Amino acid sequence: MTESTESIAVSEPAGERLKQLAEAHGVSTEYWDYHGNLAAPSRATLVAVLAALGVKASTEEEINASLTEVELAPWRLTLPRVIVVRSGASPSVPVHLPDGAAVRVHVELEDGGRRELSQTNEWTLPHDVDGVLTGRAWFAIPADLPLGWHTLVAEIDSSPAREAFSATAPLAVTPERLELPAALGLRGWGAMAQLYSVRSHGSWGIGDADDLTELVSFLGDEGADFLLINPLHAAEPAGRMTPSPYLPVTRRFVNPIYIRPEAIGEVARLSGPRRSLVQWAFEEVSATDLSAEPIDRDAVWKAKREALEVIFAAGRSRARQRDFERFRAEQGEGLERYALWCALTEKYGALVDWPHTLKDASSAFVANEARTLTERIDFYAWMQWIVDEQLGRAQAEAKASGMSLGVMDDLAVGVHPHGADVWSDPESFARGIEVGAPPDMYNQLGQNWSQPPWSPVHLAETAYAPLRDMVRTVLRHAGALRMDHIVGLFRLWWIPRGMRADQGAYVRYDHEAMVGVVLLEAYRAGAVIIGEDLGTVEPWARDYLASRGVLGTSVLWFEKQHDGWPLQPAAYRRLALSTVNTHDLPPTAGYLADEHVMLRERLGLLTQPTEQVRAEARLERERMLTRLREHGLLGDDPSEREIVEALHRYVVRTPSTLVGMALVDGVGERRTQNQPGTDQEYPNWKIPLADGSGSAVLVEDLPNNVRLSSLLAAIRDEMKR
């Protein structure tokens, strides 16, 4: 009988043997807290985290047995589960085989070629593994292997201990460094927008792929190199739709709410009655495009879904059906599982309410449901094909208008705990664990994001297939990818379910492999990777990412010297996307007017006296204005617009490779898109684009918007210096 984690006092410190076991499995047994003190996870935390990794550690007997397994586990594998190397490197790979047996190793290349490997002079004492004396031979990976996914093959001759056998392992050769596209040149600039907020007269109450196409066309004509948009990941297909684009049901597929129904090819051949149904659905929500009130996603999706059902039911030509089937074949089992989850959600509601028999995606009950829901599965797969087509047109237009990168997608850090990814591939996620952040100066109790983390063990066992599939799909129609909380490729704060956010532990991932896999997919797509590395990020991690060609992220208001003064432009990083603000802050006009202070005061989020916070905000603003004057960017009595333009000129004067301008800053919007620390208290991720007077701003208005034109001209002028 083993001791449960519930019986362990939450504050009980971990013993040395438990710490040793935890470190062996990538679980950090100490970390620096925001006070600068060395902190340590408790025994209960380490036991729970190890359990989620499949390691028993409740008793001393289990700890000792698990430590023995740590030593023996690699010897039980003929080849490592997966090998990820950099191009130009020649590391050695171990092969385990019966002692004295002969072995030959070669690589089967992705393109069908073959390369033999040479054995090195490295030698290791044989081990007794389950009664078999097992040796370890080392073979060198050739330094000149092409980039791609190959297969390592070991052929072991017969021996007294075993008959002849062979083993294989995936081998990924990844870029040493991701180079910037030649079309970008030395540096570039672009805009940032929450796509759902940017509407036109033809929108259905929310910005969509057609609006994206118009927006990149306009910005490309203005000289922009990219447009960064919010994550387009899929949300709930039925019931209430989660507003946050950072809590999706899957990161691989797209929210069909971004489809423009009238832009679907089949609409042109609809009968009069069917076309009327589409028009009536549009009229249900079209008037809201002129309103600056919060976006109602549920109403929008109800209307769009009605129209999409009509268009889908009308059928497709033989050629179009073939294109649809080809898309499904390309996306494979991942798309089919996602579409099935959507159909089941439509029928049974949220995953937590499903019959127990349907909780296992591989069960016979689910297979039977899939047969009865064939048409609904087809519908949800069809919508993914349609939105993929429309996003493809947007990227094509971006490049045609002169953008060197085009659309820059955003990748959320995780997924909804009851979403499609967790249901369809539960083994990819650590059970009983939620991701968050330890306490810091802004969240003194820590943060729990309620998202399950990927299992590092399963990632290696599947040759990082979930990561590969996700990045490849997201980059289908994008020239760049911003990865939210990119340090999640290095480590994540794991919180055992039922414990507080401050009772977690850091779990390390194989960042060399994770980053390498991402870079390989980006290389194949010809894309740039930007890592959101704000907040608590160890300097070595930033240096590592820079060495691999991954751009960092700098926000003007966060970049400060040790004395609190704004960082000088020349001190900014070169390999970075630098901006004046971010979506978690009010637009610049609002920030200058202390909107962030007033909003937090109104919502009861201030942890310090209001006057103190106001004074700190005033000092921050005064120092920034002083800095702008130092650089000759501002006069004595500037207007709001002049300050906004000066701030952007300041950022352009940094050496940063990419510079971004928020569209809200161009039109004078004051309202923030997202207020951290709130859920229902504020309409997060629902604010449509509006100007300083509160009037809605549409895509058609942008070319003639005087304030926006002036800001764009200021950026272009400064870029030429």
N, C-alpha and C positions, 0 to 999 in steps of 0.2 A: 504493500500500500504506500502510495506516494503522498507527500505533503502538498496540498493545493496552495496556489498563490494567495487565496483568500485568507489562509491561516497565517500568513507572514505579515508581520507588522509593516505598514507602508514605509515607515521611517527607518526600519532596521537596515544597518549598513551591510554591504556585500562583503563576503569573505574573499581571501586572496585567490583561492582555487576557482571560485565563481567568476571573479574578475578575469582570470586567465582564460577561462572558457569563453567569456563574452568577447574579449579582444580577439580571440582566435576566429570568431564568427563575425567580426566587423562591428561589434557593438562597443561604443566608446564607454569607458568606465569613469571618465572625468571630462569636464569641460569648463571653460571660463564663462561665468555668468556676467550679466550686464553691469554689476558692481565691480568687476575685475577680480572676483574671488574664484578660486578653484572649487567647483561643485562636483558632486558625484551622485549618480543614480542609486536608488536604494536596491536592496536585495530583491524585493518584490517586483520592482520594475525590470530588473535584469532577467529574472526568472520568466516573467510574462513575455518579454521581448524575445528571449531565446526560444520559448515555446512556439511563438509565431514563426520562427525560423526552422521549426521542426527539431529542436534540440531540447532534450529533457535535462532539467537542472534543479528540480524541486528539493532533492536530498543530496547529501554528500555522496551516496552511492551512485546516484544518477550523474552527478557532476564528474566523478572519477571515470565512469564508463564513457561519458561523452568526450572527455579529454582524450581517452584512449582512441576513440573513434576519429577524433580530429587528426591524429597522427596516421591512422591506417587508411582513412577514406581516399586520399589521393592514390595510394598504392593499389586499391581495388579497381581503379580505372586504367585500362590499357592506354588510352589517350585522354587528355583533358577534355571536358565537355565541349569547350569552344576555345579557339585561339584567335585573339585579335592582336595584330601587329601593325606597326607603322611602315609605310613604304620606305624602302632604303635600309631598314633595320634587318638584322640577321640573328634573332634570338634563338635559343635552344629550346626544344620541346622534349619533355620526358616521355618515354614509352615504357610501360610496365609489362613484364613478361616472365614466364617461368625461368628461373636462373639457369643460364647455360644455353637457352634456346637462341637461334639465329633470327634476325628480324631485318626486313627491308622496308623502307619508308619512301613514299612518293606523294606528290601533290597532283591531283586532277584539277586542272584549271577550269574556270567558269566557261571559257570559250572552247573547251574540249581538249586542250593541250595537256601535256604531262611533264612533270619535272621530278627528277630523283633527288633525294636528300642525302647528305653525307653525315655519317656519325662523327660526333666530336670526341675529344679525349677525356671528357668529364666522366668521373666514376663515383658511384655511390654504393655503399655496403648493401647487400641484399637484405630483405626483410622477410620475416615469417608472416604471411598473410593468410589467415584462416587455414593454417596447416601446410601451405605451399610456400616454398622458398622462392621469393619473387625478386627479380633484378630490375634495375632501372637503366635504360640506355638513353643517351641524349642525341638528338639530331638537329642540325642547324637549318633554319628556314632561309632559303635563298633571298638575298637582299634585293634582287631585281624582279621579284614577282609582280605582275600587274595588279592594279587596284581591283578589288572585287571580292566576291564570296567564292572560295574554292573549297576543295575537300582534301583533307589529309588522310592518307591511307597507310596503315601499318600491317604488313603481312608477316606473321610469326610462324616459323617452321615448327614441326612437331617436336615434342620432348617427352621424357619419361613422365612428366607431370600432366601433359595435355596434348591432344591432337592439334595439328596445324589449324590456325584460325586467322581471321583478319579483323581489324577494327577501323572505324572512320571517325573523323571529327570535323566540324565546320572550321574553316580557316578564313578569316577576314583580313585583307590587306587594306588598310585605311590611309588616307592622306596624312603625311607628316604635318602639313599645314594647309589650311584652306585659303587659297589665294582669292583676292577680290576680282570680280569680272573686269575684263579689259574695258568694256563699255563704260564703266563707272569712272575710270580715270583715277586720279589721286584722292578725290573726295566728291561727295554729292550731298544734296539736300532733298527734303521731301516733307510731306504733310502727315498728320495723324488725325484719325477720325473714328468715332464710334459709328460703324456703318448703320446700325439700326436707327440712329438719330438723324441721319442725313436723308431727307425725303424729297420727293418731287411731286408735281401735280398728278403724276401717274402712279404714285405709290399707293399701297394698300394700308396706310397708317404707320408704315415702318420702312426704313431704308432697306433696299434689296439689291440683288445682283445687277439689275438694270441701272439703278442709281449709282452703283459702284462703277459701272462702265462709263457713265456720263462724267462722274467725278474724276476718274483717272484721265479721261480724255482732256478735260479742262486743265487739270494740274500739269499734265504732260506738255500741253501747249504753253503753259506758264514757265516751263523749264525744270519742273520737279523730276527727281529721279525715282521716287517711290511714294507710296501711300501705305502707311501702317494702319491696319484696321483691328478691331477687337476680334477675339476668337470667334469663329463661326461654327464651333462644335455643336453637335446635335443636342437638343433638349427633349423634354418629355413630349411624346406624340399625342397624348390625351390627358385630360385633367388639367390642372394648373401648370403652366410652364414656368420653370425657374428663371427669373429675370437675369441672374448673373451669368455672363458668358464664361466665367471661370469655375462653374460647377456643372459641367456637362454630363450627360449620360454616357457619352463616348467622345474621345478626342479624335477618333479616326474619321468619322463621318460628319456631315454638315446638317445644320438645322434647316429643314425645307421651308421655314418661314421666310428665308431669303430668296425664294423663287419669285420671279415676276410671271404670273400666269399667262398674260397676253403675249409674252415673248416665246412661248412654247410653240414649236413648228406646227403642231396639230391644230392649234386654235384657228388657223386660216381656213381649215376644211370643216370646221364645225357647222352643223345645221343651224338655221335661224333660232329655233327654240333652245338648243344647247348654248349658243352664243349669248342668248338673253340671260340664261342662268348664270353664266360667268359674269356678265355685266351687272346683274342684280347683286351678286356677292360683292363685287367691287364697290358698289354704291353704299353698301352697309358700313364701310369704314373709310372711304376716300376723303370724306369731309374733315376727318381728324388730321389730315396732313397740314392743314392751315392753323392748327391749334398748337400752342406751346405747353399744353397740359401733358402730364406723364403719359407715356405710350402704354396702351392696353394690349399686351401681347396675346392674351387669351382671346380677345375679340378679333384681333387681326388673324390669328391662326384659324379661328372658327370660319371666318369668311373665306380665307385662302383655301382652306381644306375643302370647303364646299365646291369651289371652282375647280380645284385640282381633281377631285373625284369625277366631275363631269368630263374633264379633258382626258383623264385616264380611261374612262369607260368608253370613250369614242373610238379607241383603238389607234393603231399606227400602220403606216405603209409597211410593205415587206422589208424594204431597205432600212427604215427606221427601227423596226422590230429587231432586225439583225444587229444593228448598232447597239441597241439596248441589251441584247443577249451577250454581245461581245464585252460590254462593260461589266455585266454581272460575272462573266467568266474571269475577267481580269481581277476583279475584287475578291473573288473566291468565297471561301467559307465565312470570312469575316463579315461580308455584306449580308450573306444569307442569315447568319445568326442575329445580326443587328435588326434586320427586317422582321424576323420571327419575334424577337423581343418586342418590337413596336406593335405587332399584331396582337400579341398576348397582353400587352399593356392596354391596348384599346379595348380588349374583351374583358379583362379581369381587374383593371385599375393598377395602382402602384404595386411594385414587386412585393412589398411587405404583406399585401392582401391576397396574393396568389395562393391557390391550393398548394399544399405541401408537395404534392406529386409533381408540380411544375417547377419547383425551385432548382432542380438538377437539370441543366440544359441538355445533358446527354441521355436522359431517361427515355424509356419507351413511351411514357405518357406525353412527353414533349414532342416526340416524333409523330405520335398520333394526332396531336393538336396541329402540328405543322401541315399534315395532310388535309385537315379540314379548313385550314386558314390559307390555302395556297393563293387565292386571289388577293387577300390582304397583304401577304408577304410580297407578292408581285407589285402591289401599289407602293409599298414603302421602298422597295428596291428601285422602282421607276422614279420616284421623287429624287433619290440620290443621283440617278443618271441625269435627270433634268437639271438639278442644281449644279452638278459637275460641268455640264455643257455651258450653262450661263456664266459660271465663274471662269471657265476657259475663255469665253468671249471677252470678259473683262480684262483678263491678263493680256490677251492678244491686242486689245485696244490700247492698253497701257504702253505696250512696247511700240505699237504703231504711232503713238503720239509722241514718242521720243524718250520715254522713261527708260533709264538704263537697268533698273531693277523691276519696276512695276509694282505689283501688289506685294506688300509685306504682311504675311499672316502672323497671328499671335497664337502661341500654344500655351494652354492652361497647364498648371502644375499637376493637376489630378482630376479625378472623376467623381461623380455622385456615388455614394455607397450603395445605392439601390438601382444603379443604372444598367445599361446594356453591357458594358464592358465587364462589370463585376459578375453579372449573371452568366454571360456567355463564356467567360474564361476565368473562373474563380481561382484557379491554381496560380494565376499570374499575380495575385494579390495576397499580402500577408493577412491572415485571419485574426480578428480580435484586436486590430491595431488601427489607430487614426493618426493622420499627419497633422502637424501644427508647428508651433515655434515656442521656444522657452521664453520665460519672462524677459522683457526688455523695458526701456524707459517709457515706452508708449503703452505697453500692455503688461502690467506688473504681475498679472496672474498667468501670463502665457497665452497662447492662442491654440485653439483646436479647430481645424478646418473641416473636420468630419469626413475626410477623404482617406480611403484605404491606400496604402503605399504598395508599389510593386514589390514582389518578393525577389531579392537579388539572386536567390538560389534558382528560382524558376526561370529568371531571365537568362542565366547561364545555361541551364538545361535546354532551353529552346533556342539557343544561339541568338538571343535578343530579338526574337521574332516580333513580340508586341511593339518594341521600340522601333524596329525597322519598318513594320507595316504602317505604324502611325505617322512617322516622319515622311515616309515616301508618299502617302496619301495626301497629307497636308500640303506638301510641296508640288503637287501635280500642276497647280496653276498659280504659282507664286515665285517671285524672284528672290525672296528673302524670308527668313523666319525669325521672329522674336520669341525666345523661350522664357516664359515666366519662371522666376525662382530657379535659375539654371544651376544653382548649387545643389539642387535636388539630384543632379547627376553625380554628385560627390557624396552627399550625406543628407539624411532627412531626420527630423525630430519625430520619433515614434512614441505615441502615447497609448499605452494599453487601455482598452475599452473599460470604462468604469473608474479610471484614475483621472486626476486633475491634469490640466495642460502642463503644469510645472513639475509633474512626476514622470516625465518621459526620459528618453535617452536617444542620443544620436546613433544612427545606424549607417555605416559606410557602404557605398556602392563602388564597384570597380569603375572608377571614373575614366581610366585609360580606355577600357572597352566601351563604355557608354558614349563618351565623347567621340571616340573613333567611329562607332557605328553611325552616329549623327552626321559626322563629317563626310563619311562615304556616301550617304544618301544625298547630302547637300551638293557634293561634288557631281554626282550623277545628274542632279537637277539643275546644275549651274547656278546654285543659290548661295546667298550669304546668310550666316548664322549670327544673330545678336542675342547675347545672354543678359537677361535682367539680373544684375548682380548688385542691386541696392541693398541696404541694410547691413546686417552682420555677415560679412563674407571675409574669410581669412585671406590675407594678401597673397599667399602662395597660390590659392585657387584662381584669383584674378590673373596672376602671372602665367599660370599654366594655360588658361583659356587663351590669353593673348598669344602665347607661343604656338598655339594650334590654329591661329587665325580667326578666333571667335571674338567678335566685337563685344565690349561691355556696354553699360548704360550709365549715363551721367545726367542728373537733373539739376539745373542751375541752383535751385533753392536748397539743395542738399549738399552741394559741393562747397565746403568751407575749410578754412585754415584752422589750425589748432586754437587760434585766438578768437574764433567765431566769425571772422570777416570772410566775405565771399572769396573763393579761390580765384586767383588771377587767370585770365584766359589761357596764357601760355602753359599753366600748370595742369591743364586738363590732359586726359589720356588721348593718344592719337587713335588707337583702335577702340572707338566707342561711338555709340549713337548718343549725341548730346542734345538735350531739349530744355526748354524753359520750365516746363511743368510735366505732370503726369496725371492720369485719369483719377488718381486717388486724392488729388488736390483740386480746388476750384480753378476754373480758367484764370489766366493771369489778371484780368480786370477784377475778378472777384477776390483773388488773393491780395491784390493791392488794397482792396477795400475791407480787408479783414473778414471776408465771408467765412473763411475756415474757422475763425474764432467764434463768430456769432452763431454759426450753425452748431458747433460743438457745445456752446453754452446753451442754446435752445434745446438741444437733445440730451442735456445732462451728461455729456461725455468728458467734461474737463475734470482733471484730477488735481489741478492747482487753482488758486483763486483767480477769478476772471481778470481782475486788473493786472495781475502778474503776467498772465498769458498775453493780454493786450499789449503790455509794455514790452514784452519780449518780441512780439510780432512787429511793433513799431520800430524797435531797435534794428531788427533784421531788415526791415524795409529801408530805413535810413542809411544803413551801411551799404545796402545794394545801390541806392541812388548815388551815394558818395562814390562808389566804385565806378558807376557809369560816367560820372562827371570826370573822374580821373582819366578816363579814356576818351574824353571829348565827345561822348555820345549823348549828352543831355545838358540842357540849359538850366537856368535858375528856377523857372516857373513852368515846368512841363505839363502838358495835358496827359490824360490817361493813355491816349493813343500813342503819344510820343514816347512814353515810358515803355509801353509794350514793344514798340519797334526797337527802342534802344536795347532792351533785354535780348531780343533776338539777334541784333547786330553783335552784341557781346558774345553770345554763344557761337555765332559764325566765326568770330575771331579766334576761337579755340582751334587747336590742330586736329580736332576730332574728324574722323573719316566721314561720318554721316551726321547731319544736323537736321532736326525735326521741328516742324511748326504745327502746333495743335490748331485744327480748323476753328475750334471755339475761340481761340485768341484772335483769329483773323476777322471774326464777325462781331466780337465784343460781348460774347456770352459771359455770364457771371456765375451760373449755377454749376455745382460740381456734379459729376456723373456718379460718383460713388463715395460714400462716407464710411470709411472703415469703422468697425465696431457697432454697426447698425444692421438691422434686418428689415423689419416692418416700419421702423421709426422714420425712415427716409426713403423716397422712391428711387433707390439705387438702380442704375442701368436702365432707366426709363425716361431720361430727360432728352427731349428732342432739341435739335439745333435751333437756337434763337439768338437774337441780338441783345444789346444792352437794355433795350426798352421792353424786352419780353415778347417781341413779335417773332413768329416762326420764320426761319430762313430756309428756303428751298434750294435744291440744286440749281434750278434755273436762275436763281437770284445771284449766284456767286460771281459770274463774270462781270456783273455791273455793280458789285458791292465795293463802294469806294474805300472803306476801311481795309477790306481784304486785299484789294489791289495795291494799296499803299504798303502794306506789310510785305507782300510778295515782292514788290519792287525793291524794298529795303534789303531783303534777304539776297536777292539777285545781285544788287549793287555791292553788298558786302562780300559775297562769294567771289567777285571779280578782283578784289584787292589783293 
